Amino acid sequence: MKHEIDKSIAEVVSSSNFILGPQVSELEGKLAEYVGMKHCISCASGTDALVLSLMGWGIGKGDAVFVPDFTYIASASSAMLCGATIVLVDVEEKTFNIDPVALEKAITKTVENGKLNPKVIIPVDLFGLPADHVSIRKIADRYSLKVLEDGAQGFGGMIGDRRACSFGDVGITSFFPAKPFGCYGDGGAIFTNDDEFSDTIRSLRANGHVKDDKYDNVVVGFNSRLDTLQAAVLLAKFDNFKYKEIIDVNKVAAYYTKFLKDVVITPTIPEGYLSSWAQYTILLKNEVERNGLKEYLASKDIPSMVYYPKGIHQQTVIKKAGFNVGEYPNTEKLIQRCLSLPLYPYMTEEEVFCVIKVVKEYLKFEEI
């Protein structure tokens, strides 16, 4: 799409309207319609989208925010940046997403302890697969909690006829280049149906100024605007993402699954779900086998990645909070066994076949 993207960038450069140019509002309108939410407010990154959302709800000291243990640090650190306390929750081994049973146990334990005010659940749509939002919503309603859907990796995914980023009270996504819908740098967006909340976020992302007077600041915010250049890139890519890339990346993933399901543990996609496949993550028998396969792939010039080598509870900045080994058994198993294979919408069957062949070679299965 080089021609279309270069043309969109050139238009922004020619106009010199680099901050909140018309492309930003046009993109926000298209994304809101696509997700099925009333408002889309773009910002500088997915992490900022999480922080801004929590700030918009006034989350802070003494509040408990429930976060899956097997995810990227931003899902947890955003709450910590607001002064809240994170309560980590183990994940389901099959889907990699937050376990609703473990979530409810963590909430009831927090309520019984009485030291924190349970306020927000941040379910993550990991690797492109939406979390079990039906169960999560029931739990949230039972305990009067807000749901902040972290769709940084899940944009484009679906449950039934609803899209990722529409399941929470607020949803967010990221436009980091490696995400399903990526730009040429950092970027993010927040989705909501709440008019007042939308106005609050627009103020917070612009240092807290009021709508019609940027020199009258009514709250403490910070600078987190999506560059017009990035909006132009995303606009140029949007129709292709909607009508081609989601379909094609699912074809690649299906090809992997068809030929690897009897070799390794392949990703589970529940009935009625559509993944946007931020990653195609397989599970090996143990850490030795996983690391060996990773090295063997590298020897054949095939890249792979471990998402994630540590649970949140094992991060240096988190360990001092007193999380114990063994509290999150599924996370601790996954970090030793997971490996993400190359996956993108433009992979050819020949390229996928090459990866599959090398995986089977290493694991000593018959060649396909």
Secondary structure, DSSP 8 states (H G I E B T S, - for coil): -HHHHHHHHHHHHHHT--BS-HHHHHHHHHHHHHHT-SEEEEES-HHHHHHHHHHHTT--TTEEEEEESSS-THHHHHHHHTT-EEEEE-B-TTT-SB-HHHHHHHHHHHHHH-SSEEEEE--B-GGG----HHHHHHHHHHTT-EEEEE-TTTTT-EETTEETTSSSSEEEEE--TTSSS--SS--EEEEES-HHHHHHHHHHTBTTEETTEEEEE-S---B---BHHHHHHHHHHHHHIIIIIHHHHHHHHHHHHHHHTTTSB-----TTEE---S-EEEE-SSHHHHHHHHHHHHHTT---B-S-SS-GGGSHHHHTT---TTS-HHHHHHHHHEEEE---TT--HHHHHHHHHHHHHHTT----
